[in-house]
Structure formats: C-alpha cells, structure tokens
Amino acid sequence: MAAAGSAITFDVADCKIAAVNADASGGATTYHSSVDVPGITEVSLEPNFITNELKGDGGVVLAKKGKIDRLNFSCTYGELSIDVLDVLLGDTKAAAGSSDAETLTLGMTDASLPYFRIQFLINDLQTSGDSLAEVIVTLQKAQLTGGTLVSGSTDAFNQPTFTAEAIKPAGTPVQFGQIQFLETAAGLTA
C-alpha cells in the first residue's frame, strides 16, 4: 500500500551526525560511522531562497525565478558530547591515562571546519490515511555555522545547540538531502 503523503508530527526521537569521508564528483559520497546527538530536544530545517525578477516597461514583472541554494539546520540537545564536538569541529579527540584516571581531550583550533551528514527521526505520527511508522530527514553535506557548543549557568540544565548549512555534495546523490515518509520503521543510518 502507498505510504501516507502527510502526517501530523510530534516530538523528535533521534538525531545522528557523521563526518564526510569522501565526496568526489562521479563517485558516491561516503561517511564515517554515525555519532548520536544525545538528548535531542529540538530541530529546525529552513530553506534559504535565491530569487530574482525581470521587470519590463512601467516596472511590470515579466518573469520571476527562485530556487533553494542551501538548507539551514538548527538543533538543541541535552548532553554535552565530545563525540558530537569532534564531528562538528573536525579536531581529533585524544585519550590519555588509564582506568579511573582517563582523560578525553578535544583540541579546538582554527582549522577549516569539516563537512558532515545530519539525520533526524520523528516517529510519533498521526495520519488520516495509511499509517506511517516514521519520518526521516537527511542532509547529505552540512557545515557548522554557529551555536552554543558548551554552556553553563547556576541552578539550570544547560543544553548545547548548533546550527549548520547544508549544501549539495559533489558526489552522488547530488541533492541537499531528502525527507522520507516510511510505512515500516527503518531507523537512522549507522
């Protein structure tokens, strides 16, 4: 049976990011293993439009063109994660010590920011037609643009945030990403 084409969505259930491993024209874009964004509480995806219009005599609009040139993503999550920061910043985390005295360190440098894939899952759905198990949104190639990576305040839980822009990858598939409506639960890519 055909999957429902619309759904009322409630709550975001999961979010994962994965560093881009290879992205070359004519080949498939490949990724390192996915990293869970722990305690995902909010996601937002907004298109960025480029528009132009052609005007003729008297300022009459003769033609108008518009297209999406990137997608803007933002999220808020619940736990500070060195693995997430490692993917977002592209700096290599290092472990030192052993047993009860181990230390994880992530250096922060002025190196170029890496590209990564973003996926998020919504599985609390209500449909008027055929039922859906989940909605998965995937952005193929994104880069960090801002956020609050670490925060702290008295008597309050602190939630890291990050924003990113998704562009088209050089490799295949050559698209910003996709939104999937699934009748059978598949979960996020490992």
N, CA and C of each residue as an Amber inpcrd file, in Angstrom:
protein
   570
   0.8370000  -1.1720000   0.0000000   0.0000000   0.0000000   0.0000000
   0.8880000   1.2440000   0.0000000   0.4730000   2.2850000  -0.6310000
   1.2550000   3.5140000  -0.6990000   1.3120000   4.2010000   0.6620000
   2.4800000   4.7220000   0.9900000   2.6520000   5.4330000   2.2550000
   1.8370000   6.7230000   2.2350000   1.3380000   7.1050000   3.4000000
   0.6130000   8.3620000   3.5160000   1.5210000   9.5110000   3.1050000
   0.9520000  10.5130000   2.4700000   1.7210000  11.6520000   1.9900000
   1.7110000  12.8430000   2.9170000   1.0460000  12.7180000   4.0490000
   1.0490000  13.7960000   5.0320000   0.8960000  13.1890000   6.4230000
   1.4040000  13.9100000   7.4160000   1.3250000  13.4170000   8.7850000
   1.4120000  14.5830000   9.7510000   0.7500000  14.4260000  10.8820000
   0.9180000  15.3520000  11.9970000   2.0800000  14.7900000  12.8020000
   3.1020000  15.6100000  13.0200000   4.2960000  15.1220000  13.7040000
   4.3560000  15.6820000  15.1190000   4.8940000  14.8600000  16.0240000
   5.0420000  15.2620000  17.4240000   6.3570000  14.7140000  17.9480000
   7.2120000  15.5770000  18.4490000   8.4530000  15.1830000  19.0970000
   9.4930000  14.6810000  18.0860000  10.7310000  15.0000000  18.3390000
  11.8410000  14.4590000  17.5650000  12.4190000  13.3220000  18.4050000
  12.6440000  12.1680000  17.7830000  13.0260000  10.9720000  18.5270000
  14.5160000  10.6880000  18.5150000  15.2250000  11.0960000  17.4640000
  16.6390000  10.7490000  17.3540000  17.3180000  11.6890000  16.3670000
  18.6170000  11.8690000  16.5420000  19.4110000  12.6760000  15.6190000
  20.8270000  12.1160000  15.6190000  21.3990000  11.9710000  14.4300000
  22.7690000  11.4810000  14.2900000  23.5110000  12.3420000  13.2800000
  24.8270000  12.4640000  13.4790000  25.6870000  13.1480000  12.5200000
  26.8390000  12.2130000  12.1790000  27.3850000  12.3680000  10.9690000
  28.5060000  11.5320000  10.5330000  29.4250000  12.3730000   9.6630000
  30.7080000  12.3410000   9.9590000  31.6820000  13.0980000   9.1780000
  31.7290000  12.5670000   7.7470000  31.8580000  13.4880000   6.7790000
  32.0200000  13.0860000   5.3810000  33.4100000  12.4920000   5.2360000
  33.4660000  11.2940000   4.6670000  34.7320000  10.6050000   4.4400000
  35.2800000  10.9360000   3.0590000  34.4210000  10.8470000   2.0390000
  34.8270000  11.1360000   0.6610000  33.6490000  11.7600000  -0.0730000
  33.9460000  12.7850000  -0.8500000  32.9190000  13.4850000  -1.6100000
  33.5570000  13.9730000  -2.9080000  33.5340000  13.1140000  -3.9090000
  34.1860000  13.4470000  -5.1790000  33.1920000  13.3080000  -6.3220000
  33.2840000  14.2230000  -7.2600000  32.4220000  14.1910000  -8.4390000
  32.5490000  12.8500000  -9.1440000  31.4240000  12.2740000  -9.4960000
  31.4050000  11.0000000 -10.2000000  31.3770000   9.7870000  -9.2870000
  31.5860000   9.9720000  -7.9900000  31.5410000   8.8610000  -7.0480000
  30.4860000   9.0900000  -5.9960000  30.2650000   8.0830000  -5.1940000
  29.2920000   8.2000000  -4.1090000  29.9230000   8.9310000  -2.9320000
  29.1620000   9.8030000  -2.2910000  29.6160000  10.4500000  -1.0680000
  29.5760000   9.3890000   0.0280000  30.6720000   9.2570000   0.7740000
  30.7290000   8.2640000   1.8430000  30.9690000   8.9660000   3.1720000
  30.6290000   8.2640000   4.2500000  30.6470000   8.8500000   5.5830000
  31.3300000   7.9300000   6.5830000  31.8830000   8.5250000   7.6390000
  32.3770000   7.7470000   8.7740000  31.1550000   7.2580000   9.5480000
  31.3630000   6.4950000  10.5910000  30.2600000   5.9940000  11.4190000
  29.4730000   7.1480000  12.0310000  28.1830000   6.9440000  12.1610000
  27.3080000   7.9660000  12.7490000  27.5570000   8.1100000  14.2440000
  27.3760000   9.3240000  14.7240000  27.5030000   9.6530000  16.1410000
  26.1420000  10.1590000  16.6070000  25.6570000   9.6400000  17.7220000
  24.3770000  10.0610000  18.2700000  24.4930000  11.4600000  18.8630000
  23.5150000  12.3120000  18.5650000  23.3980000  13.6160000  19.2110000
  22.4890000  13.3620000  20.4190000  23.0790000  13.2310000  21.6200000
  22.3210000  12.7240000  22.7700000  21.2980000  13.7170000  23.3250000
  20.1180000  13.2010000  23.5950000  19.0730000  14.0200000  24.2110000
  18.5040000  15.0760000  23.2810000  18.3590000  14.7340000  22.0040000
  17.8410000  15.7070000  21.0310000  16.4720000  16.2010000  21.4960000
  16.2980000  17.5240000  21.5460000  15.0270000  18.0780000  22.0200000
  14.3380000  18.9680000  21.0020000  15.1130000  19.5020000  20.0520000
  14.5030000  20.3990000  19.0770000  15.3260000  20.4000000  17.7950000
  14.6440000  20.3800000  16.6590000  15.2940000  20.5120000  15.3550000
  14.4890000  21.4840000  14.5110000  15.1810000  22.1290000  13.5840000
  14.5230000  23.0540000  12.6720000  15.2520000  22.9900000  11.3360000
  14.4980000  22.9890000  10.2590000  15.0730000  22.9590000   8.9120000
  14.3770000  24.0320000   8.0880000  15.1610000  24.9920000   7.5940000
  14.6000000  26.1160000   6.8420000  15.3680000  26.2970000   5.5340000
  14.6590000  26.4360000   4.4190000  15.3480000  26.6750000   3.1430000
  15.8190000  28.1190000   3.0340000  16.9170000  28.3140000   2.3350000
  17.4110000  29.6520000   2.0010000  17.1460000  29.8390000   0.5060000
  16.3800000  30.8690000   0.1620000  15.9730000  31.0780000  -1.2260000
  16.8060000  32.1520000  -1.9070000  17.0860000  31.9360000  -3.1730000
  17.6640000  32.9480000  -4.0540000  16.5520000  33.2790000  -5.0480000
  16.1730000  34.5330000  -5.1410000  15.1170000  34.9220000  -6.0750000
  15.5570000  36.1300000  -6.8920000  14.9920000  36.2320000  -8.0710000
  15.2690000  37.3640000  -8.9380000  14.0460000  37.5800000  -9.8200000
  13.8530000  38.8030000 -10.2470000  12.7300000  39.0780000 -11.1350000
  13.1870000  39.9760000 -12.2790000  12.5280000  39.8030000 -13.4010000
  12.7880000  40.6010000 -14.5890000  11.6230000  41.5620000 -14.7540000
  11.9540000  42.8690000 -14.8110000  10.9050000  43.8810000 -14.9660000
  11.0090000  44.5080000 -16.3480000   9.8620000  44.8470000 -16.8920000
   9.7970000  45.4890000 -18.1990000   9.2530000  46.9060000 -18.0710000
   8.6620000  47.3860000 -19.1410000   8.1120000  48.7460000 -19.1920000
   7.1840000  49.0020000 -18.0000000   7.3660000  50.1510000 -17.3800000
   6.4980000  50.5450000 -16.2720000   6.7170000  49.7380000 -15.0090000
   7.8100000  48.9740000 -14.9270000   8.0980000  48.1940000 -13.7280000
   7.2680000  46.9340000 -13.5920000   6.6060000  46.5190000 -14.6910000
   5.7970000  45.3060000 -14.6610000   6.7180000  44.0840000 -14.5730000
   6.4200000  43.1850000 -13.6730000   7.2130000  41.9660000 -13.5330000
   6.8660000  41.0360000 -14.6950000   7.8770000  40.7320000 -15.5140000
   7.7010000  39.8570000 -16.6720000   7.9760000  38.3980000 -16.3320000
   8.9220000  38.1950000 -15.4580000   9.2780000  36.8270000 -15.0670000
   9.8920000  36.8610000 -13.6720000   9.7670000  35.7590000 -12.9950000
  10.3340000  35.6280000 -11.6590000  10.9180000  34.2270000 -11.5460000
  12.1070000  34.1290000 -10.9920000  12.7590000  32.8390000 -10.7790000
  13.1950000  32.7450000  -9.3330000  13.1200000  31.5810000  -8.7990000
  13.5790000  31.3360000  -7.4470000  14.0560000  29.9080000  -7.3150000
  15.0070000  29.7020000  -6.4040000  15.4700000  28.3500000  -6.1280000
  16.0560000  28.3090000  -4.7260000  16.1850000  27.1180000  -4.2130000
  16.8220000  26.9080000  -2.9190000  18.3170000  26.7690000  -3.1740000
  19.1420000  27.5250000  -2.4420000  20.5850000  27.3810000  -2.6350000
  21.2720000  26.6990000  -1.4570000  20.5750000  26.5320000  -0.3340000
  21.0880000  25.7910000   0.8190000  19.9440000  25.5840000   1.7970000
  20.1450000  24.7020000   2.7410000  19.1750000  24.4750000   3.8090000
  19.8380000  24.8230000   5.1310000  19.1270000  25.5560000   5.9710000
  19.6410000  25.9430000   7.2850000  19.0530000  25.0170000   8.3400000
  19.9170000  24.4230000   9.1510000  19.5220000  23.4540000  10.1670000
  19.9290000  23.9810000  11.5370000  19.0880000  23.7590000  12.5290000
  19.4660000  24.0720000  13.9020000  18.9180000  22.9960000  14.8220000
  19.6110000  22.7920000  15.9330000  19.1210000  21.8030000  16.8950000
  19.5680000  22.1610000  18.3010000  18.8290000  21.6380000  19.2520000
  19.1440000  21.7370000  20.6660000  19.1460000  20.3120000  21.1980000
  20.1550000  19.9980000  22.0150000  20.2200000  18.6450000  22.5540000
  20.5780000  18.6800000  24.0330000  20.5180000  17.5280000  24.7080000
  20.5290000  17.5120000  26.1600000  21.8350000  17.2150000  26.8510000
  22.8030000  16.5750000  26.1910000  24.0280000  16.1850000  26.8680000
  25.2430000  16.6660000  26.1020000  26.1910000  17.2440000  26.8100000
  27.4520000  17.6290000  26.2060000  28.1600000  16.3540000  25.7540000
  28.5630000  16.3000000  24.4840000  29.1700000  15.0940000  23.9290000
  30.4500000  15.4450000  23.1870000  31.5600000  14.8760000  23.6380000
  32.8270000  15.1190000  22.9630000  32.8290000  14.4850000  21.5700000
  32.0790000  13.4070000  21.3880000  31.9790000  12.7720000  20.0610000
  31.2730000  13.6850000  19.0680000  30.2080000  14.3720000  19.5090000
  29.4960000  15.3240000  18.6540000  30.4220000  16.4940000  18.3110000
  31.0960000  17.0440000  19.3120000  32.0170000  18.1530000  19.0630000
  33.1370000  17.7490000  18.1120000  33.5950000  16.5150000  18.2170000
  34.6460000  16.0030000  17.3300000  34.1900000  16.0380000  15.8730000
  32.9530000  15.6270000  15.5900000  32.4240000  15.6500000  14.2180000
  32.1990000  17.0880000  13.7580000  31.6190000  17.9250000  14.6200000
  31.3060000  19.3040000  14.2430000  32.5530000  20.1420000  13.9750000
  33.5860000  19.9630000  14.7960000  34.7750000  20.7960000  14.7100000
  35.9020000  20.1690000  13.8830000  35.8600000  18.8450000  13.7300000
  36.8670000  18.1690000  12.9260000  38.2100000  18.0250000  13.5840000
  38.2970000  18.3200000  14.8550000  39.5540000  18.1300000  15.5680000
  39.5310000  16.7550000  16.2130000  40.6680000  16.1210000  16.2810000
  40.7320000  14.7540000  16.7670000  40.7750000  14.7230000  18.2900000
  39.8580000  13.9320000  18.8510000  39.8760000  13.7740000  20.3050000
  40.9950000  12.8040000  20.6670000  41.5410000  12.9880000  21.8460000
  42.6280000  12.1340000  22.3100000  42.3190000  11.6380000  23.7090000
  42.6690000  10.3850000  23.9520000  42.5020000   9.7950000  25.2760000
  43.8780000   9.6370000  25.9030000  43.9640000   9.9160000  27.1970000
  45.2130000   9.7420000  27.9300000  44.9030000   9.1110000  29.2700000
  45.8830000   8.4440000  29.8290000  45.6990000   7.8030000  31.1210000
  45.0290000   6.4610000  30.9750000  44.7050000   5.8710000  32.0900000
  44.0660000   4.5640000  32.0730000  43.1570000   4.4210000  33.2810000
  42.2810000   3.4530000  33.2000000  41.3700000   3.1070000  34.2820000
  40.6170000   4.3290000  34.8030000  40.7150000   4.6100000  36.0960000
  39.9640000   5.7110000  36.7070000  40.5640000   7.0840000  36.4270000
  41.7270000   7.1320000  35.7900000  42.4030000   8.4130000  35.5630000
  42.4290000   8.7930000  34.0850000  41.4940000   8.2640000  33.3080000
  41.4900000   8.5670000  31.8760000  40.9610000   9.9810000  31.6280000
  41.5330000  10.6260000  30.6300000  41.1210000  11.9670000  30.2350000
  40.8700000  11.9780000  28.7410000  39.7390000  12.5090000  28.3100000
  39.4620000  12.7350000  26.8910000  39.6580000  14.2120000  26.6190000
  40.3670000  14.5230000  25.5570000  40.6360000  15.9170000  25.2140000
  40.3090000  16.1540000  23.7570000  39.6550000  17.2650000  23.4810000
  39.3870000  17.6780000  22.1090000  39.9930000  19.0590000  21.9440000
  41.0150000  19.1370000  21.1150000  41.6410000  20.4270000  20.8570000
  40.7320000  21.2820000  19.9860000  40.7620000  22.5680000  20.1910000
  39.9970000  23.4890000  19.3530000  40.9990000  24.4060000  18.6540000
  41.0230000  24.3490000  17.3360000  41.9980000  25.1000000  16.5590000
  41.2750000  25.9830000  15.5500000  42.0590000  26.6460000  14.7110000
  41.4790000  27.4910000  13.6660000  41.4710000  26.7790000  12.3150000
  41.5000000  25.4470000  12.3310000  41.4700000  24.6650000  11.0930000
  40.1150000  24.8250000  10.4030000  40.0910000  24.5710000   9.1160000
  38.8350000  24.6330000   8.3540000  37.8290000  23.6590000   8.9360000
  36.5780000  24.0730000   8.9650000  35.5170000  23.2210000   9.5030000
  35.1990000  22.0880000   8.5340000  34.9140000  20.9080000   9.0500000
  34.6160000  19.7540000   8.2010000  33.1580000  19.7350000   7.7460000
  32.8770000  18.8470000   6.8100000  31.5040000  18.5870000   6.3740000
  31.0080000  17.3280000   7.0800000  29.6990000  17.2630000   7.2870000
  29.0960000  16.1000000   7.9250000  27.6590000  15.9320000   7.4350000
  27.1520000  14.7090000   7.5860000  25.7510000  14.3920000   7.2740000
  24.9450000  14.5410000   8.5620000  23.7090000  15.0090000   8.4170000
  22.7780000  15.1230000   9.5360000  21.5430000  14.2800000   9.2140000
  21.0800000  13.5150000  10.1870000  19.8150000  12.7770000  10.0470000
  19.0160000  12.9640000  11.3330000  17.7020000  13.1640000  11.1640000
  16.8610000  13.1350000  12.3520000  15.5800000  12.3790000  12.0650000
  15.0070000  11.8420000  13.1480000  13.8900000  10.9060000  13.0720000
  12.7240000  11.4110000  13.9000000  11.5370000  11.3620000  13.3080000
  10.2890000  11.6500000  14.0190000   9.4190000  10.4080000  13.8740000
   9.0230000   9.8190000  15.0080000   8.2250000   8.5900000  14.9220000
   6.9200000   8.6500000  15.7090000   6.5800000   9.7860000  16.2470000
   5.2670000   9.9670000  16.8750000   4.4170000  10.7150000  15.8590000
   3.6560000   9.9450000  15.0670000   2.9420000  10.4820000  13.9110000
   1.4620000  10.1580000  13.9720000   0.6930000  11.0240000  13.3750000
  -0.7410000  10.7820000  13.2230000  -1.0930000  11.0800000  11.7760000
  -1.7480000  10.1310000  11.1120000  -2.1270000  10.3230000   9.7160000
  -3.6160000  10.0780000   9.5540000  -4.1720000  10.6940000   8.5240000
  -5.5920000  10.4960000   8.2620000  -5.8090000   9.3120000   7.3260000
  -4.7740000   8.9110000   6.6050000  -4.8770000   7.7770000   5.6880000
  -4.0800000   6.6040000   6.2160000  -3.3170000   5.9670000   5.3070000
  -2.4770000   4.8420000   5.7040000  -1.4830000   5.2940000   6.7740000
  -1.2380000   4.4250000   7.7300000  -0.3560000   4.8100000   8.8320000
   1.1060000   4.8470000   8.3880000   1.8520000   5.7020000   9.0390000
   3.2960000   5.8080000   8.8220000   4.0020000   5.3930000  10.1000000
   5.1930000   4.7840000   9.9540000   5.9790000   4.4120000  11.1160000
   6.8950000   5.5520000  11.5380000   7.4690000   6.2570000  10.5370000
   8.3930000   7.3260000  10.8770000   8.6740000   8.2480000   9.6990000
   9.1930000   9.3990000  10.0300000   9.6790000  10.3600000   9.0390000
  11.1650000  10.5540000   9.3310000  11.9920000  10.4100000   8.2960000
  13.4400000  10.6050000   8.4340000  13.8640000  11.7200000   7.4940000
  14.5890000  12.6920000   8.0450000  15.1370000  13.7920000   7.2550000
  16.6510000  13.6110000   7.2310000  17.2300000  13.6590000   6.0290000
  18.6770000  13.5150000   5.8550000  19.2110000  14.7060000   5.0870000
  20.2800000  15.2970000   5.5900000  21.0150000  16.3480000   4.8940000
  22.3810000  15.7580000   4.5530000  22.7200000  15.7020000   3.2640000
  23.9000000  14.9680000   2.7980000  25.2370000  15.6020000   3.1900000
  25.3250000  16.9420000   3.1430000  26.6160000  17.6040000   3.3610000
  26.3790000  18.9540000   4.0240000  26.7290000  19.0410000   5.2920000
  26.4910000  20.2700000   6.0530000  27.7840000  20.7040000   6.7340000
  27.7910000  21.9640000   7.1520000  28.9350000  22.5010000   7.8750000
  28.4330000  23.3980000   9.0050000  29.1160000  23.3450000  10.1200000
  28.7630000  24.1400000  11.2970000  28.8040000  25.6320000  10.9640000
  27.7650000  26.3650000  11.3940000  27.7360000  27.8170000  11.1940000
  27.6000000  28.5830000  12.4990000  27.2680000  27.9200000  13.5920000
  27.1290000  28.6110000  14.8620000  26.5270000  27.7230000  15.9170000
  26.1760000  28.3390000  17.0270000  25.5470000  27.6230000  18.1270000
  26.2480000  27.8990000  19.4340000  25.7830000  27.2310000  20.4580000
  26.4060000  27.2810000  21.7700000  26.8780000  25.8730000  22.0680000
  28.1410000  25.6160000  21.8260000  28.6590000  24.2620000  21.9460000
  28.7750000  23.8050000  23.3930000  29.1010000  24.7340000  24.2970000
  29.1940000  24.4480000  25.7260000  28.6060000  25.6470000  26.4590000
  27.7670000  25.3980000  27.4620000  27.1940000  26.4880000  28.2430000
  27.0760000  26.0610000  29.6970000  26.8140000  27.0080000  30.5580000
  26.6380000  26.6870000  31.9690000  26.0110000  27.8520000  32.7050000
  25.1240000  27.5560000  33.6470000  24.5390000  28.5860000  34.4940000
  24.0860000  27.9390000  35.8000000  23.9480000  28.7400000  36.8110000
  23.5800000  28.2530000  38.1300000  22.1340000  27.7630000  38.1550000
  21.9180000  26.6440000  38.8130000  20.5920000  26.0740000  39.0440000
  19.7810000  25.8430000  37.7830000  20.4520000  25.4840000  36.6810000
  19.7350000  25.2350000  35.4340000  20.4460000  24.1580000  34.6260000
  19.6550000  23.3510000  33.9560000  20.2410000  22.4310000  32.9910000
  20.6740000  23.2550000  31.7850000  21.7700000  22.8780000  31.1950000
  22.2640000  23.5950000  30.0330000  22.2030000  22.6820000  28.8270000
  21.7450000  23.2150000  27.7130000  21.5890000  22.4230000  26.5190000
  22.4410000  23.0010000  25.3960000  23.3830000  22.1900000  24.8790000
  24.1640000  22.6520000  23.7380000  23.2660000  22.8210000  22.5130000
  23.6810000  23.7090000  21.6160000  22.9750000  23.9120000  20.3520000
  24.0050000  24.0060000  19.2380000  23.5720000  23.7280000  18.0290000
  24.4080000  24.0610000  16.8820000  23.5360000  24.3510000  15.6760000
  24.0660000  25.1910000  14.8050000  23.4120000  25.4780000  13.5280000
  24.3770000  25.0810000  12.4280000  23.8090000  24.7060000  11.2900000
  24.6220000  24.2690000  10.1580000  23.9080000  24.6380000   8.8690000
  24.6720000  24.7340000   7.7980000  24.1120000  24.9290000   6.4560000
  24.4160000  23.6960000   5.6260000  23.3810000  23.1970000   4.9480000
  23.5390000  22.0450000   4.0640000  23.6490000  22.5300000   2.6270000
  24.6420000  21.9940000   1.9270000  24.8320000  22.2920000   0.5060000
  24.8010000  20.9770000  -0.2560000  24.7910000  21.0590000  -1.5810000
  24.7980000  19.8370000  -2.3850000  26.1970000  19.2290000  -2.3730000
  26.2960000  17.9100000  -2.1850000  27.6080000  17.2620000  -2.2530000
  28.0960000  17.1780000  -3.6980000  29.3950000  16.9970000  -3.8700000
  29.9620000  16.8120000  -5.2060000  29.6550000  15.4060000  -5.7110000
  29.6880000  14.4290000  -4.8000000  29.4050000  13.0390000  -5.1630000
  27.9150000  12.7770000  -5.2390000  27.5450000  11.5340000  -5.4400000
  26.1380000  11.1660000  -5.5550000  25.5870000  10.7600000  -4.1960000
  24.3160000  10.9640000  -3.9110000  23.3630000  11.6890000  -4.7440000
  23.6020000  13.1970000  -4.6640000  23.4420000  13.8680000  -5.8000000
  23.6670000  15.3130000  -5.8650000  22.3590000  16.0260000  -5.5200000
  22.0740000  16.0540000  -4.2450000  20.8910000  16.7470000  -3.7270000
  21.1970000  17.1690000  -2.2980000  20.4960000  18.1630000  -1.8100000
  20.7270000  18.6290000  -0.4400000  20.4810000  17.5050000   0.5610000
  19.4780000  16.7150000   0.2950000  19.0830000  15.6490000   1.1980000
  17.7230000  15.1350000   0.7980000  17.0150000  14.5750000   1.7670000
  15.6910000  14.0350000   1.4670000  14.8410000  13.9550000   2.7290000
  13.5350000  13.9110000   2.5050000  12.5620000  13.6690000   3.5620000
  11.8420000  12.3890000   3.1810000  11.9000000  11.3930000   4.0510000
  11.2770000  10.0960000   3.7680000  10.0800000   9.8660000   4.6800000
   8.9610000   9.4610000   4.0910000   7.7830000   9.0210000   4.8260000
   7.7800000   7.4970000   4.7400000   7.9690000   6.8020000   5.8510000
   8.1330000   5.3510000   5.8400000   6.9910000   4.6340000   6.5470000
   6.4190000   3.6440000   5.8690000   5.3810000   2.8130000   6.4850000
   5.9770000   1.8070000   7.4620000   7.2130000   1.3870000   7.1990000
   7.9090000   0.4390000   8.0650000   9.1150000   1.1400000   8.6850000
   9.2540000   1.0150000   9.9810000  10.3680000   1.6830000  10.6810000
  11.7040000   1.1600000  10.1770000  12.6130000   2.0800000   9.8810000
  13.9440000   1.7030000   9.4040000  15.0360000   2.2490000  10.3180000
  14.7600000   3.2970000  11.0620000  15.7640000   3.9150000  11.9270000
  16.7690000   4.7070000  11.1200000  17.7140000   5.3010000  11.8230000
  18.7280000   6.1210000  11.1660000  19.9180000   5.2820000  10.7360000
  20.6060000   5.7170000   9.6980000  21.7680000   5.0210000   9.1650000
  22.8710000   4.9670000  10.2150000  23.4960000   3.8150000  10.3090000
  24.5860000   3.6260000  11.3050000  25.8260000   4.3890000  10.9160000
